[in-house]
Structure formats: structure tokens, C-alpha cells
């Protein structure tokens, strides 16, 4: 616990910050990359919350969509 905030909450705050930052990007590839980091952190956060499937499933899908557009669709 740091500053009265649990590690789980810190992961959630960091994930939220990454998502917010990603939507400020003008470059679509940067947006998808930063958004993917946020999605990964949200998946971790979902597991830290004793398996919150709605958070895990939604962000796993977002991560897959970002990876598709960053690596497969690009070719």
C-alpha cells in the first residue's frame, strides 16, 4: 500500500491514465500502442480484483483489435 492506496488501485489508475493519454494522440499507431498498454493493465487489474470477467474480456478484445490493426492489417 502506497499513500493509502492499494496496489490493485494503482494498477487501475495507471490503466486509466494510459487510456486517457492514448486518446490525446494524433497518430493512430501511437494511439493503438498506448491504448494496448492500458488494455494490458486493465486485464491485469481485472485479475487483481479476484477475476472480474467483464473488465478482462472487454480489454482482451480491445488488445486483440489493436494488435490486429497494428501488425496484421498493416501488411
DRENNUKOL-844467 format. One line per 10 residues: their letters; for each residue z, y negated, x negated of N, C-alpha, C, CB. Coordinates in pm, whole numbers, plus 50000, padded with zeros to 5 digits. Glycine has a CB too. Layout:
BEGIN
A	Z Y X Z Y X Z Y X Z Y X  ...;
! end
This chain:
BEGIN
XXXXXXXXXX	50000 50117 49915 50000 50000 50000 50000 49876 49910 50123 50001 50097  49908 49787 49934 49897 49663 49858 49908 49546 49955 49763 49657 49778  50000 49456 49928 50022 49339 50013 50049 49376 50158 49901 49247 50006  50114 49490 50178 50147 49534 50313 50030 49593 50390 50202 49420 50389  49919 49615 50322 49800 49672 50387 49777 49811 50327 49673 49580 50367  49756 49910 50413 49734 50047 50365 49598 50059 50298 49746 50147 50482  49585 50164 50217 49457 50189 50150 49346 50214 50252 49468 50309 50055  49380 50278 50361 49281 50301 50467 49229 50169 50522 49342 50385 50580  49319 50076 50547 49277 49944 50597 49192 49871 50495 49399 49859 50635  49228 49883 50366 49148 49818 50261 49005 49870 50261 49211 49840 50123;
XXXXXXXXXX	48989 50001 50277 48854 50059 50282 48779 50003 50403 48860 50214 50289  48846 49993 50517 48783 49938 50637 48742 49792 50619 48877 49949 50755  48830 49712 50556 48797 49571 50531 48680 49558 50433 48920 49497 50476  48680 49641 50329 48571 49637 50231 48439 49678 50296 48602 49729 50113  48442 49781 50380 48322 49824 50452 48270 49713 50541 48351 49951 50536  48359 49647 50612 48319 49536 50699 48259 49422 50618 48439 49485 50780  48319 49391 50505 48267 49285 50419 48127 49317 50370 48361 49262 50300  48103 49443 50332 47969 49482 50285 47866 49466 50396 47970 49628 50234  47904 49504 50517 47813 49489 50630 47781 49343 50655 47872 49552 50756  47882 49258 50652 47861 49114 50674 47771 49056 50565 47996 49039 50677;
XXXXXXXXXX	47799 49091 50440 47718 49042 50328 47574 49089 50341 47777 49090 50193  47555 49214 50383 47419 49268 50393 47333 49188 50491 47422 49414 50437  47393 49139 50598 47315 49066 50698 47285 48923 50656 47389 49065 50828  47337 48881 50542 47304 48750 50489 47186 48756 50390 47425 48690 50420  47140 48876 50360 47031 48894 50264 46896 48863 50328 47032 49038 50209  46812 48795 50253 46676 48768 50300 46583 48883 50264 46622 48637 50241  46608 48945 50149 46526 49056 50103 46569 49183 50177 46540 49076 49948  46474 49247 50244 46504 49362 50328 46559 49480 50246 46380 49405 50403  46505 49500 50126 46556 49610 50043 46700 49587 50001 46468 49628 49920  46735 49464 49965 46873 49432 49930 46963 49451 50052 46885 49288 49877;
XXXXXXXXXX	46915 49407 50168 46992 49424 50291 47023 49572 50314 46915 49366 50412  46921 49657 50303 46940 49800 50327 47033 49863 50222 46804 49872 50325  47022 49819 50097 47106 49875 49991 47253 49839 50013 47059 49824 49854  47281 49711 50036 47419 49666 50058 47474 49727 50188 47425 49510 50064  47388 49733 50290 47429 49793 50417 47463 49941 50399 47317 49777 50523  47390 50009 50311 47419 50150 50282 47556 50167 50218 47311 50209 50191  47591 50076 50128 47724 50081 50068 47831 50066 50176 47740 49971 49960  47808 49972 50267 47901 49954 50378 47910 50078 50465 47859 49837 50463  47796 50142 50492 47795 50263 50574 47871 50377 50505 47650 50307 50604  47852 50391 50374 47924 50493 50299 48075 50469 50309 47879 50495 50151;
XXXXXXXXXX	48114 50342 50291 48256 50308 50300 48310 50334 50441 48278 50161 50262  48229 50309 50543 48274 50337 50679 48287 50487 50705 48177 50275 50781  48201 50568 50645 48214 50713 50658 48346 50758 50593 48093 50787 50593  48373 50706 50475 48500 50736 50408 48617 50691 50495 48506 50668 50268  48606 50571 50549 48709 50516 50638 48731 50608 50759 48671 50374 50685  48623 50657 50816 48633 50748 50930 48710 50875 50896 48495 50784 50980  48690 50927 50776 48765 51045 50733 48911 51010 50705 48702 51107 50610  48934 50890 50653 49072 50848 50624 49153 50826 50752 49071 50720 50540  49085 50804 50863 49152 50785 50992 49177 50919 51062 49069 50693 51083  49191 51024 50986 49209 51159 51042 49089 51200 51126 49337 51165 51127;
XXXXXXXXXX	48974 51181 51071 48845 51223 51128 48813 51147 51258 48845 51374 51155  48759 51030 51242 48712 50951 51356 48560 50972 51367 48748 50797 51340  48521 51070 51448 48380 51109 51457 48286 50996 51499 48366 51222 51553  48322 50909 51592 48229 50801 51627 48194 50712 51507 48289 50716 51738  48291 50682 51424 48266 50600 51305 48182 50678 51204 48398 50555 51239  48216 50803 51182 48145 50886 51084 48000 50909 51125 48216 51022 51066  47978 50950 51250 47842 50983 51296 47753 50858 51296 47847 51044 51438  47802 50749 51349 47722 50626 51355 47682 50579 51217 47800 50516 51426  47776 50577 51125 47745 50525 50992 47666 50623 50906 47872 50489 50921  47682 50753 50931 47598 50852 50863 47453 50834 50908 47646 50996 50894;
XXXXXXXXXX	47431 50807 51036 47296 50782 51086 47238 50654 51023 47295 50771 51239  47317 50548 51018 47273 50422 50957 47236 50445 50811 47382 50313 50968  47318 50522 50740 47291 50552 50599 47160 50629 50585 47407 50633 50539  47138 50728 50671 47013 50805 50666 46892 50716 50695 47018 50922 50766  46903 50629 50792 46793 50538 50825 46763 50445 50707 46826 50455 50950  46867 50392 50645 46847 50305 50529 46781 50380 50414 46980 50246 50483  46826 50502 50387 46768 50582 50279 46621 50614 50309 46848 50713 50259  46591 50642 50434 46452 50670 50472 46363 50551 50439 46443 50704 50623  46405 50432 50482 46322 50314 50460 46321 50268 50314 46370 50202 50547  46428 50296 50240 46432 50255 50100 46352 50348 50010 46576 50248 50052;
XXXXX	46354 50478 50039 46295 50573 49945 46175 50651 49998 46397 50667 49903  46176 50693 50122 46067 50776 50174 45953 50691 50229 46119 50871 50283  45984 50599 50315 45884 50513 50378 45815 50424 50274 45948 50425 50488  45885 50392 50166 45833 50304 50061 45711 50365 49994 45941 50276 49957  45704 50498 49984 45596 50564 49912 45470 50560 49988 45630 50704 49882;
! end
